[in-house]
Amino acid sequence: MLLDLLEELKSADPQSLINASLLVGVSVGVFYFILYPLYFHPLSKIPGPTICSLTKYYILYKSWSEQRNRYVQSLHERYGSIVRIGPNEVDISDVAYIKDIYIGDYDKSSFYTQFSNYGSNNTFSTVDKKEHIASRKVSHRFYSKSNICSDNVMSKVEKVIGDTLLAFEKYNDKSIDVFSLFCDMAMDAVTSFSFGKDNYESLLKDPFGAGMLVVENFSRQSEPWFWTTQMPQWYDWVVSDKIKLASQKCYDWIERQFLISLNNLEETIDSNEETLLTVYYDFDRLSSKPVQKTSIFNEQRTKSEFFDHIAAGHVTTATTMAFMFYELAKYPEIQVKLQEEIITKLNSGNIIPTSDITPFKYSLIDDETLLPYMHAVIFETFRVHAAIPGQEPRIVPSKGLLFRGNDIVSACKIPAGTTVVMQPWSLHRVSTVFPDPEEFIPQRWLDAGEEQLKVMKSHLFHFGSGARMCIGLNLATAEIKMIMASLIARYRIELDNDFDYARDGEMLDIYTTLPRSEKMVLKFSPLVSSS
């Protein structure tokens, strides 16, 4: 039979062979690129736009054009808690799956591997589980809440908050860019934490001069975030020399402090000051040289770790603070209620003069039962203005992921190798949990019953969850609470009529957000006269 077929092919008209080959090729193409992904793929039962089922480039376009977070949210509003956003990618907006995906510690996707620095991986960019566990274990204790609250660390944080209050006192009654100022504050907090109180370069010494230049360099080097994380193969083609120069300046700035703290390591250890550097290095008295405490970290990886903590730690905290004070200025009634609670509970009803730059003790303001409204404002800020609202991609393991079904989609198995994503932007806007989800309503956290409050808190995903959750959450929380309470007890916050909040103050729709103009202009007026 095969011989007969070969004889027929030999005798066939060449044009007929070409036509038949084209027909077969088109048929295979139609099946592989259209029919299979739409009707036969294991994800074909999961709803979503047709174009997303056919190509991965549509969701990439949405990321590149800074529309992804809101676009995915619109899909959830249309299709329910699970949507197909790529041929092999789904987004889930249901906290029931946090345990499966994040606490279950699914592997990270290659999205994270691009967050390396100095030519080396760091804990955040490490995909391999064993390597990640070993890497995170080195500094995990140092970032614990008990250590953050220790005198060793808290004295550094208190100094930075005091320096910030001094800057506000200098510019009070003037409209200032608080986003930039909070970047300076957060940068000082994380660099003093990292390198030591005598070894870091304070940006708050000149917040709108030298400090602003450093912040601008970090901002500029992060501009090609899309190409870095989504299309790294195009990075060298699309990224300008100006951005590469800014990136190098950031490297140089961190390395300068790193080398100073390394050179002063013996004095730091002798003074019993613990820093993040002393977590990685000890001092060998015999050779009079610093030595790594663990083989996991060499010098390049240690510097990469510092860069990651400093770059991520300053902008996320600053973004949270900028939007928090914007909401307080926008809603004076919320601001007044917050001031009354803080001044009454923390200072016997007395307003604090701006010349007093001593911040509240963290041990006092961390008490949610003492300051319920302050914590409600913070929770609502985390919800509406999550500093990292974007995708947190993971890879489904070999056993697959059982989607247990909802009102629209029947139970089904998501196959191994699928990219599964949850984004804080959507989890924080589940309307059955947070009615009027786009509205800033701190009172919702006080009106909720005990069970409802648990559900609401379980939906907060701003620091992530599981083994990969943000390592700096305790440091960031301490900064946020301390500067918030300290400023509210001294100032009235007002909007600036010349700043376009709808346009320039809008949250950017990107992985790590910030105000669109990278500014948030507000006016801080003393509650009492300095005289």
HUVEN-V368620 format. One record per residue. N is the residue number from 1. RES is the residue in one small letter. PSI is psi as a letter, one per 30 degrees, with the letter a starting at -180 (NA if undefined). OMEGA is omega as a letter, one per 30 degrees, with the letter a starting at -180 (* if undefined). Layout:
n | res | psi | omega
N | RES | PSI | OMEGA
N | RES | PSI | OMEGA
This chain:
n | res | psi | omega
1 | m | e | l
2 | l | e | l
3 | l | e | l
4 | d | e | l
5 | l | e | l
6 | l | e | l
7 | e | e | l
8 | e | e | a
9 | l | e | l
10 | k | e | a
11 | s | f | a
12 | a | l | l
13 | d | k | a
14 | p | e | l
15 | q | e | l
16 | s | e | l
17 | l | e | l
18 | i | e | a
19 | n | e | l
20 | a | e | l
21 | s | e | l
22 | l | e | a
23 | l | e | l
24 | v | e | a
25 | g | e | l
26 | v | e | a
27 | s | e | l
28 | v | e | l
29 | g | e | l
30 | v | e | a
31 | f | e | a
32 | y | e | a
33 | f | f | a
34 | i | d | a
35 | l | e | a
36 | y | e | a
37 | p | f | a
38 | l | e | a
39 | y | f | a
40 | f | f | l
41 | h | k | l
42 | p | f | l
43 | l | g | a
44 | s | f | l
45 | k | f | a
46 | i | k | a
47 | p | l | l
48 | g | l | l
49 | p | k | a
50 | t | e | a
51 | i | e | l
52 | c | e | l
53 | s | f | a
54 | l | f | a
55 | t | k | l
56 | k | f | a
57 | y | f | l
58 | y | e | l
59 | i | f | l
60 | l | e | l
61 | y | e | l
62 | k | e | l
63 | s | e | a
64 | w | e | a
65 | s | g | l
66 | e | h | l
67 | q | f | a
68 | r | e | a
69 | n | e | a
70 | r | e | l
71 | y | e | l
72 | v | e | l
73 | q | e | l
74 | s | e | l
75 | l | e | l
76 | h | e | l
77 | e | f | a
78 | r | e | a
79 | y | f | l
80 | g | a | a
81 | s | f | l
82 | i | k | l
83 | v | k | l
84 | r | j | a
85 | i | g | l
86 | g | l | l
87 | p | e | a
88 | n | h | a
89 | e | k | l
90 | v | l | l
91 | d | k | a
92 | i | k | l
93 | s | i | a
94 | d | j | a
95 | v | f | l
96 | a | f | a
97 | y | g | l
98 | i | e | a
99 | k | e | a
100 | d | e | a
101 | i | e | a
102 | y | e | l
103 | i | e | l
104 | g | f | l
105 | d | h | l
106 | y | l | l
107 | d | k | l
108 | k | l | l
109 | s | l | l
110 | s | f | l
111 | f | e | a
112 | y | f | a
113 | t | f | a
114 | q | f | l
115 | f | h | l
116 | s | l | a
117 | n | l | a
118 | y | g | l
119 | g | g | a
120 | s | k | l
121 | n | l | l
122 | n | a | a
123 | t | e | a
124 | f | e | a
125 | s | f | a
126 | t | k | a
127 | v | e | a
128 | d | k | a
129 | k | e | a
130 | k | e | l
131 | e | e | l
132 | h | e | a
133 | i | e | a
134 | a | e | a
135 | s | e | a
136 | r | e | a
137 | k | f | a
138 | v | e | a
139 | s | f | a
140 | h | e | a
141 | r | e | a
142 | f | f | l
143 | y | g | a
144 | s | l | a
145 | k | e | a
146 | s | e | l
147 | n | e | l
148 | i | e | a
149 | c | f | l
150 | s | l | l
151 | d | e | a
152 | n | e | a
153 | v | e | a
154 | m | f | l
155 | s | e | l
156 | k | e | a
157 | v | e | l
158 | e | e | l
159 | k | e | l
160 | v | e | l
161 | i | e | l
162 | g | e | l
163 | d | e | l
164 | t | e | l
165 | l | e | l
166 | l | e | l
167 | a | e | l
168 | f | e | l
169 | e | e | l
170 | k | e | a
171 | y | g | a
172 | n | l | a
173 | d | g | l
174 | k | k | l
175 | s | k | a
176 | i | l | l
177 | d | j | a
178 | v | f | l
179 | f | e | l
180 | s | e | a
181 | l | e | l
182 | f | f | l
183 | c | e | l
184 | d | e | a
185 | m | e | a
186 | a | e | l
187 | m | e | l
188 | d | e | a
189 | a | e | a
190 | v | e | l
191 | t | e | l
192 | s | e | l
193 | f | e | a
194 | s | e | a
195 | f | f | l
196 | g | l | a
197 | k | f | a
198 | d | g | a
199 | n | f | a
200 | y | l | l
201 | e | j | a
202 | s | k | l
203 | l | f | a
204 | l | f | l
205 | k | f | l
206 | d | i | a
207 | p | e | a
208 | f | g | l
209 | g | c | a
210 | a | e | l
211 | g | e | l
212 | m | e | l
213 | l | e | l
214 | v | e | l
215 | v | e | l
216 | e | e | l
217 | n | e | l
218 | f | e | l
219 | s | e | a
220 | r | e | a
221 | q | f | l
222 | s | f | a
223 | e | e | a
224 | p | h | a
225 | w | e | a
226 | f | e | a
227 | w | e | l
228 | t | e | a
229 | t | e | a
230 | q | e | a
231 | m | h | a
232 | p | f | l
233 | q | f | a
234 | w | f | a
235 | y | e | a
236 | d | f | a
237 | w | e | a
238 | v | f | a
239 | v | k | a
240 | s | l | l
241 | d | f | l
242 | k | e | l
243 | i | e | l
244 | k | e | l
245 | l | e | l
246 | a | e | l
247 | s | e | l
248 | q | e | l
249 | k | e | l
250 | c | e | l
251 | y | e | a
252 | d | e | a
253 | w | e | l
254 | i | e | a
255 | e | e | l
256 | r | e | l
257 | q | e | l
258 | f | e | a
259 | l | e | l
260 | i | e | a
261 | s | e | l
262 | l | e | l
263 | n | f | a
264 | n | g | a
265 | l | e | a
266 | e | e | l
267 | e | e | l
268 | t | e | a
269 | i | e | l
270 | d | f | l
271 | s | g | a
272 | n | g | l
273 | e | k | l
274 | e | k | l
275 | t | l | l
276 | l | e | l
277 | l | e | a
278 | t | f | l
279 | v | e | a
280 | y | f | a
281 | y | k | l
282 | d | l | a
283 | f | k | a
284 | d | j | a
285 | r | e | a
286 | l | e | a
287 | s | f | a
288 | s | h | a
289 | k | k | l
290 | p | k | l
291 | v | k | l
292 | q | k | l
293 | k | f | a
294 | t | k | a
295 | s | f | l
296 | i | e | a
297 | f | k | l
298 | n | a | a
299 | e | e | a
300 | q | e | a
301 | r | e | l
302 | t | e | l
303 | k | e | l
304 | s | e | l
305 | e | e | l
306 | f | e | a
307 | f | e | a
308 | d | e | a
309 | h | e | a
310 | i | e | a
311 | a | e | a
312 | a | e | a
313 | g | f | a
314 | h | e | a
315 | v | e | a
316 | t | e | l
317 | t | e | a
318 | a | e | l
319 | t | e | l
320 | t | e | a
321 | m | e | a
322 | a | e | a
323 | f | e | l
324 | m | e | a
325 | f | f | l
326 | y | e | a
327 | e | e | l
328 | l | e | l
329 | a | e | a
330 | k | e | a
331 | y | i | a
332 | p | e | a
333 | e | e | l
334 | i | e | a
335 | q | e | a
336 | v | e | l
337 | k | e | l
338 | l | e | l
339 | q | e | a
340 | e | e | a
341 | e | e | a
342 | i | e | a
343 | i | e | a
344 | t | e | a
345 | k | e | a
346 | l | f | a
347 | n | h | l
348 | s | h | l
349 | g | g | a
350 | n | k | l
351 | i | k | a
352 | i | k | l
353 | p | k | a
354 | t | f | l
355 | s | f | l
356 | d | j | a
357 | i | g | l
358 | t | j | a
359 | p | l | l
360 | f | k | l
361 | k | k | a
362 | y | e | a
363 | s | f | a
364 | l | e | a
365 | i | f | l
366 | d | f | a
367 | d | j | a
368 | e | e | l
369 | t | e | l
370 | l | e | a
371 | l | i | a
372 | p | e | a
373 | y | e | l
374 | m | e | l
375 | h | e | l
376 | a | e | l
377 | v | e | l
378 | i | e | l
379 | f | e | a
380 | e | e | l
381 | t | e | l
382 | f | e | a
383 | r | e | a
384 | v | e | a
385 | h | h | l
386 | a | k | a
387 | a | f | l
388 | i | i | a
389 | p | f | a
390 | g | a | a
391 | q | k | l
392 | e | i | a
393 | p | k | l
394 | r | l | a
395 | i | k | l
396 | v | k | a
397 | p | l | a
398 | s | e | a
399 | k | f | a
400 | g | l | l
401 | l | k | l
402 | l | j | l
403 | f | k | a
404 | r | g | l
405 | g | l | l
406 | n | a | a
407 | d | f | a
408 | i | e | a
409 | v | k | l
410 | s | l | l
411 | a | k | a
412 | c | l | a
413 | k | k | l
414 | i | k | a
415 | p | l | l
416 | a | k | l
417 | g | f | l
418 | t | k | l
419 | t | k | l
420 | v | k | a
421 | v | k | l
422 | m | k | l
423 | q | k | l
424 | p | e | a
425 | w | e | a
426 | s | e | l
427 | l | e | a
428 | h | f | a
429 | r | g | l
430 | v | j | a
431 | s | f | l
432 | t | f | l
433 | v | e | a
434 | f | i | l
435 | p | k | a
436 | d | h | a
437 | p | f | a
438 | e | f | a
439 | e | k | l
440 | f | j | a
441 | i | i | l
442 | p | e | a
443 | q | f | a
444 | r | f | a
445 | w | f | l
446 | l | f | a
447 | d | f | a
448 | a | k | l
449 | g | l | a
450 | e | e | a
451 | e | e | l
452 | q | e | l
453 | l | e | l
454 | k | e | l
455 | v | e | a
456 | m | e | a
457 | k | e | l
458 | s | f | l
459 | h | f | l
460 | l | j | a
461 | f | g | a
462 | h | f | l
463 | f | g | a
464 | g | a | a
465 | s | l | l
466 | g | a | a
467 | a | f | a
468 | r | g | a
469 | m | l | a
470 | c | k | a
471 | i | f | a
472 | g | g | a
473 | l | e | a
474 | n | e | l
475 | l | e | a
476 | a | e | a
477 | t | e | l
478 | a | e | l
479 | e | e | a
480 | i | e | a
481 | k | e | a
482 | m | e | a
483 | i | e | l
484 | m | e | a
485 | a | e | a
486 | s | e | l
487 | l | e | a
488 | i | e | l
489 | a | f | a
490 | r | f | a
491 | y | l | l
492 | r | k | a
493 | i | k | a
494 | e | l | l
495 | l | l | l
496 | d | k | a
497 | n | f | a
498 | d | f | a
499 | f | k | a
500 | d | j | a
501 | y | e | a
502 | a | e | a
503 | r | e | a
504 | d | f | a
505 | g | g | a
506 | e | k | l
507 | m | k | l
508 | l | k | a
509 | d | i | a
510 | i | l | a
511 | y | e | l
512 | t | j | a
513 | t | l | l
514 | l | l | l
515 | p | k | a
516 | r | e | a
517 | s | f | a
518 | e | h | l
519 | k | l | l
520 | m | j | a
521 | v | k | l
522 | l | l | l
523 | k | k | l
524 | f | j | a
525 | s | k | a
526 | p | k | l
527 | l | f | l
528 | v | l | l
529 | s | k | l
530 | s | f | l
531 | s | NA | *
